[in-house]
Amino acid sequence: MNRVLSYTVGLVLAVALTLAAFGLVMTRAQSPAFIIAAVLVLAMVQLAVQLIFFLHLGQGENSRWNAALFCFTFFGILVIVLASVWIMYHLNYNMTPMQMNQYISNQSSF
């Protein structure tokens, strides 16, 4: 595909996806849970559009290695983010306000 055509198609798709997400949030036509899920799906599609049309991932002679490296990096970041959220949730769940105040006062005394 021609580079200019690739950038043009990518731009049109990116703008359309952005406007779709903006429209969902501004109209509030659906439930909040549906809007969050739809915006997340649109964000993932937007990421794919950016990678394919602007960064040209999957095109060229080393496309398989580039895609594998991207997937590995994405998986690593996903594990770090999900583990951090899981740890913060369990710390919040397992510590009462009295325990948190005690911990903070112990930390500030050093």
N, CA, C and O of each residue as an XYZ file, in Angstrom:
440
protein
N       0.847     -1.177      0.000
C       0.000      0.000      0.000
C       0.893      1.240      0.000
O       1.920      1.276      0.676
N       0.506      2.214     -0.733
C       1.206      3.483     -0.811
C       1.262      4.126      0.574
O       0.301      4.044      1.337
N       2.401      4.772      0.901
C       2.567      5.370      2.235
C       1.540      6.473      2.499
O       0.978      6.541      3.592
N       1.294      7.327      1.524
C       0.340      8.416      1.709
C      -1.066      7.848      1.914
O      -1.808      8.320      2.775
N      -1.425      6.853      1.138
C      -2.732      6.215      1.298
C      -2.838      5.546      2.671
O      -3.887      5.607      3.312
N      -1.755      4.910      3.120
C      -1.739      4.265      4.430
C      -1.957      5.293      5.537
O      -2.755      5.069      6.447
N      -1.252      6.417      5.458
C      -1.417      7.460      6.474
C      -2.815      8.067      6.429
O      -3.381      8.390      7.473
N      -3.370      8.223      5.249
C      -4.708      8.802      5.116
C      -5.767      7.876      5.701
O      -6.643      8.322      6.443
N      -5.691      6.605      5.374
C      -6.643      5.632      5.923
C      -6.494      5.560      7.442
O      -7.492      5.515      8.161
N      -5.265      5.548      7.928
C      -5.023      5.525      9.370
C      -5.586      6.745     10.065
O      -6.171      6.636     11.142
N      -5.411      7.910      9.453
C      -5.939      9.134     10.045
C      -7.461      9.124     10.107
O      -8.051      9.494     11.123
N      -8.095      8.700      9.016
C      -9.561      8.651      8.988
C     -10.083      7.668     10.039
O     -11.034      7.977     10.756
N      -9.469      6.496     10.133
C      -9.897      5.515     11.135
C      -9.660      6.027     12.559
O     -10.512      5.848     13.429
N      -8.517      6.657     12.798
C      -8.214      7.175     14.135
C      -9.207      8.257     14.548
O      -9.676      8.274     15.686
N      -9.524      9.151     13.631
C     -10.492     10.207     13.945
C     -11.880      9.612     14.175
O     -12.588     10.032     15.091
N     -12.273      8.647     13.358
C     -13.593      8.019     13.519
C     -13.690      7.301     14.863
O     -14.714      7.404     15.539
N     -12.655      6.584     15.259
C     -12.674      5.887     16.544
C     -12.689      6.868     17.711
O     -13.370      6.639     18.711
N     -11.946      7.951     17.584
C     -11.941      8.972     18.635
C     -13.316      9.618     18.772
O     -13.807      9.817     19.883
N     -13.928      9.940     17.651
C     -15.258     10.552     17.690
C     -16.309      9.578     18.226
O     -17.246      9.992     18.908
N     -16.158      8.302     17.923
C     -17.095      7.303     18.441
C     -16.996      7.223     19.965
O     -18.016      7.183     20.653
N     -15.774      7.200     20.490
C     -15.597      7.159     21.943
C     -16.120      8.440     22.586
O     -16.784      8.394     23.621
N     -15.822      9.569     21.979
C     -16.305     10.855     22.498
C     -17.830     10.912     22.496
O     -18.441     11.382     23.456
N     -18.436     10.436     21.422
C     -19.893     10.430     21.327
C     -20.542      9.542     22.369
O     -21.568      9.906     22.943
N     -19.948      8.366     22.622
C     -20.477      7.473     23.651
C     -20.458      8.126     25.024
O     -21.423      8.028     25.782
N     -19.365      8.785     25.334
C     -19.233      9.388     26.656
C     -20.130     10.607     26.800
O     -20.749     10.798     27.848
N     -20.210     11.428     25.774
C     -20.966     12.674     25.889
C     -22.480     12.466     25.849
O     -23.215     13.197     26.513
N     -22.953     11.498     25.093
C     -24.405     11.298     25.008
C     -24.963     10.525     26.194
O     -26.140     10.669     26.523
N     -24.145      9.714     26.835
C     -24.572      8.886     27.977
C     -25.829      8.082     27.641
O     -26.729      7.945     28.469
N     -25.879      7.561     26.432
C     -27.054      6.823     25.973
C     -27.121      5.414     26.553
O     -28.181      4.788     26.535
N     -26.012      4.914     27.063
C     -25.951      3.561     27.606
C     -25.582      3.623     29.085
O     -25.357      4.697     29.643
N     -25.525      2.456     29.699
C     -25.129      2.382     31.108
C     -23.631      2.677     31.236
O     -22.881      2.479     30.280
N     -23.192      3.145     32.403
C     -21.762      3.431     32.586
C     -20.868      2.220     32.349
O     -19.776      2.368     31.801
N     -21.299      1.041     32.744
C     -20.489     -0.162     32.531
C     -20.304     -0.432     31.041
O     -19.209     -0.788     30.606
N     -21.356     -0.268     30.265
C     -21.255     -0.474     28.818
C     -20.337      0.575     28.190
O     -19.536      0.258     27.310
N     -20.455      1.807     28.638
C     -19.622      2.879     28.077
C     -18.151      2.609     28.365
O     -17.306      2.784     27.487
N     -17.837      2.185     29.583
C     -16.443      1.884     29.918
C     -15.923      0.747     29.053
O     -14.819      0.830     28.514
N     -16.707     -0.308     28.919
C     -16.282     -1.447     28.095
C     -16.114     -1.034     26.637
O     -15.150     -1.438     25.987
N     -17.038     -0.237     26.122
C     -16.956      0.198     24.727
C     -15.753      1.102     24.486
O     -15.084      0.988     23.459
N     -15.479      1.993     25.424
C     -14.314      2.877     25.272
C     -13.021      2.065     25.324
O     -12.080      2.358     24.587
N     -12.965      1.054     26.180
C     -11.769      0.203     26.229
C     -11.582     -0.572     24.926
O     -10.459     -0.704     24.440
N     -12.669     -1.081     24.364
C     -12.582     -1.796     23.087
C     -12.148     -0.832     21.981
O     -11.297     -1.170     21.159
N     -12.730      0.363     21.961
C     -12.341      1.347     20.954
C     -10.878      1.763     21.123
O     -10.195      2.036     20.136
N     -10.400      1.811     22.349
C      -8.996      2.141     22.590
C      -8.070      1.053     22.050
O      -7.015      1.355     21.493
N      -8.458     -0.200     22.213
C      -7.634     -1.289     21.692
C      -7.624     -1.290     20.162
O      -6.591     -1.549     19.544
N      -8.766     -1.001     19.560
C      -8.817     -0.903     18.098
C      -7.978      0.289     17.637
O      -7.275      0.207     16.629
N      -8.054      1.391     18.378
C      -7.248      2.571     18.059
C      -5.755      2.237     18.124
O      -4.982      2.677     17.273
N      -5.350      1.460     19.132
C      -3.957      1.029     19.238
C      -3.547      0.210     18.024
O      -2.462      0.405     17.477
N      -4.410     -0.701     17.603
C      -4.100     -1.514     16.424
C      -3.983     -0.648     15.180
O      -3.085     -0.858     14.364
N      -4.869      0.314     15.023
C      -4.806      1.222     13.864
C      -3.498      2.001     13.879
O      -2.838      2.134     12.849
N      -3.123      2.517     15.054
C      -1.877      3.283     15.158
C      -0.665      2.410     14.801
O       0.237      2.849     14.087
N      -0.658      1.183     15.302
C       0.478      0.296     15.048
C       0.576     -0.114     13.584
O       1.673     -0.183     13.029
N      -0.547     -0.379     12.969
C      -0.524     -0.879     11.594
C      -0.313      0.245     10.591
O       0.530      0.130      9.701
N      -1.071      1.331     10.724
C      -1.047      2.361      9.693
C       0.035      3.417      9.892
O       0.513      3.984      8.910
N       0.436      3.701     11.134
C       1.432      4.736     11.358
C       2.814      4.176     11.662
O       3.814      4.705     11.177
N       2.886      3.112     12.459
C       4.183      2.512     12.770
C       4.533      1.366     11.835
O       5.651      0.850     11.878
N       3.600      0.966     11.001
C       3.791     -0.071      9.980
C       4.257     -1.392     10.593
O       5.101     -2.085     10.025
N       3.700     -1.733     11.754
C       4.006     -3.013     12.375
C       3.381     -4.120     11.539
O       2.210     -4.029     11.170
N       4.127     -5.137     11.245
C       3.624     -6.233     10.431
C       3.961     -6.096      8.963
O       3.585     -6.944      8.155
N       4.661     -5.044      8.615
C       5.080     -4.844      7.228
C       6.604     -4.841      7.187
O       7.251     -4.393      8.134
N       7.148     -5.309      6.156
C       8.599     -5.308      6.005
C       9.195     -6.683      6.194
O       8.484     -7.671      6.378
N      10.531     -6.727      6.145
C      11.218     -8.014      6.166
C      11.322     -8.631      7.560
O      11.370     -9.855      7.681
N      11.357     -7.821      8.606
C      11.446     -8.342      9.972
C      10.118     -8.232     10.705
O      10.092     -8.036     11.920
N       9.047     -8.353      9.995
C       7.741     -8.101     10.599
C       7.391     -9.115     11.686
O       6.776     -8.753     12.689
N       7.767    -10.360     11.505
C       7.441    -11.376     12.501
C       8.158    -11.095     13.818
O       7.562    -11.227     14.887
N       9.432    -10.708     13.751
C      10.179    -10.416     14.980
C       9.668     -9.144     15.649
O       9.596     -9.072     16.876
N       9.317     -8.157     14.859
C       8.780     -6.918     15.430
C       7.451     -7.172     16.127
O       7.219     -6.660     17.222
N       6.588     -7.947     15.514
C       5.296     -8.261     16.119
C       5.476     -9.097     17.385
O       4.787     -8.866     18.379
N       6.384    -10.053     17.362
C       6.635    -10.882     18.547
C       7.198    -10.042     19.682
O       6.808    -10.218     20.836
N       8.103     -9.138     19.369
C       8.666     -8.266     20.389
C       7.599     -7.352     20.973
O       7.568     -7.128     22.183
N       6.730     -6.825     20.127
C       5.649     -5.978     20.619
C       4.709     -6.758     21.523
O       4.328     -6.268     22.586
N       4.328     -7.962     21.117
C       3.420     -8.772     21.934
C       4.049     -9.115     23.280
O       3.369     -9.073     24.306
N       5.329     -9.450     23.293
C       6.011     -9.767     24.543
C       6.064     -8.546     25.456
O       5.827     -8.664     26.658
N       6.370     -7.380     24.901
C       6.417     -6.150     25.681
C       5.037     -5.803     26.225
O       4.901     -5.436     27.392
N       4.020     -5.917     25.387
C       2.652     -5.629     25.816
C       2.238     -6.570     26.941
O       1.622     -6.137     27.915
N       2.568     -7.845     26.817
C       2.229     -8.809     27.855
C       2.956     -8.487     29.163
O       2.369     -8.594     30.240
N       4.209     -8.100     29.078
C       4.969     -7.733     30.278
C       4.380     -6.525     30.981
O       4.258     -6.514     32.206
N       4.017     -5.516     30.221
C       3.408     -4.322     30.813
C       2.050     -4.671     31.419
O       1.707     -4.181     32.495
N       1.286     -5.504     30.745
C      -0.019     -5.916     31.259
C       0.125     -6.657     32.587
O      -0.661     -6.425     33.505
N       1.106     -7.533     32.704
C       1.332     -8.270     33.945
C       1.712     -7.306     35.068
O       1.214     -7.437     36.186
N       2.580     -6.347     34.787
C       3.000     -5.387     35.807
C       1.823     -4.541     36.281
O       1.651     -4.338     37.483
N       1.017     -4.049     35.350
C      -0.121     -3.204     35.724
C      -1.150     -4.007     36.514
O      -1.609     -3.552     37.561
N      -1.519     -5.188     36.033
C      -2.519     -5.994     36.738
C      -2.023     -6.439     38.113
O      -2.801     -6.463     39.066
N      -0.750     -6.788     38.228
C      -0.208     -7.174     39.534
C      -0.202     -5.984     40.492
O      -0.481     -6.148     41.680
N       0.112     -4.794     39.992
C       0.097     -3.608     40.845
C      -1.304     -3.292     41.337
O      -1.494     -2.966     42.509
N      -2.287     -3.386     40.450
C      -3.674     -3.137     40.855
C      -4.120     -4.186     41.858
O      -4.809     -3.858     42.823
N      -3.746     -5.427     41.652
C      -4.110     -6.500     42.569
C      -3.500     -6.268     43.950
O      -4.176     -6.443     44.964
N      -2.231     -5.875     43.994
C      -1.557     -5.612     45.267
C      -2.211     -4.435     45.986
O      -2.454     -4.502     47.191
N      -2.497     -3.359     45.255
C      -3.127     -2.193     45.887
C      -4.519     -2.530     46.410
O      -4.902     -2.063     47.483
N      -5.263     -3.316     45.687
C      -6.595     -3.713     46.143
C      -6.501     -4.501     47.436
O      -7.244     -4.237     48.381
N      -5.593     -5.465     47.486
C      -5.488     -6.292     48.677
C      -4.909     -5.532     49.858
O      -5.274     -5.807     51.001
N      -4.013     -4.579     49.610
C      -3.540     -3.753     50.713
C      -4.673     -2.906     51.266
O      -4.814     -2.767     52.481
N      -5.471     -2.346     50.388
C      -6.608     -1.539     50.826
C      -7.617     -2.391     51.575
O      -8.186     -1.938     52.568
N      -7.850     -3.610     51.122
C      -8.838     -4.496     51.733
C      -8.366     -5.002     53.098
O      -9.167     -5.138     54.023
N      -7.074     -5.279     53.221
C      -6.563     -5.915     54.432
C      -6.148     -4.941     55.532
O      -5.930     -5.364     56.667
N      -6.035     -3.664     55.231
C      -5.616     -2.708     56.254
C      -6.790     -1.837     56.672
O      -7.440     -1.215     55.832
N      -7.054     -1.795     57.953
C      -8.087     -0.912     58.478
C      -7.511      0.495     58.598
O      -6.291      0.654     58.560
N      -8.355      1.526     58.742
C      -7.828      2.883     58.900
C      -6.898      3.021     60.114
O      -5.931      3.780     60.061
N      -7.177      2.301     61.200
C      -6.307      2.375     62.374
C      -4.925      1.800     62.052
O      -3.905      2.356     62.459
N      -4.902      0.688     61.321
C      -3.624      0.099     60.938
C      -2.851      1.025     60.011
O      -1.630      1.139     60.127
N      -3.546      1.687     59.096
C      -2.864      2.608     58.184
C      -2.284      3.784     58.945
O      -1.150      4.183     58.681
N      -3.035      4.351     59.886
C      -2.521      5.469     60.681
C      -1.311      5.041     61.502
O      -0.338      5.788     61.606
N      -1.361      3.849     62.084
C      -0.241      3.319     62.846
C       0.984      3.148     61.944
O       2.094      3.510     62.334
N       0.791      2.604     60.755
C       1.892      2.402     59.809
C       2.495      3.744     59.404
O       3.717      3.884     59.354
N       1.656      4.720     59.117
C       2.150      6.035     58.689
C       2.912      6.699     59.821
O       3.965      7.292     59.585
N       2.407      6.614     61.041
C       3.122      7.233     62.158
C       4.446      6.536     62.426
O       5.425      7.186     62.793
N       4.487      5.214     62.245
C       5.760      4.489     62.408
C       6.763      4.882     61.333
O       7.958      4.975     61.612
N       6.301      5.111     60.122
C       7.200      5.486     59.029
C       7.738      6.899     59.199
O       8.886      7.173     58.851
N       6.917      7.794     59.729
C       7.347      9.188     59.853
C       8.253      9.406     61.047
O       8.895     10.452     61.136
N       8.331      8.444     61.980
C       9.181      8.606     63.163
C      10.644      8.320     62.869
O      11.499      8.625     63.700
N      10.958      7.752     61.727
C      12.359      7.435     61.406
C      13.114      8.636     61.011
O      14.304      8.546     60.710
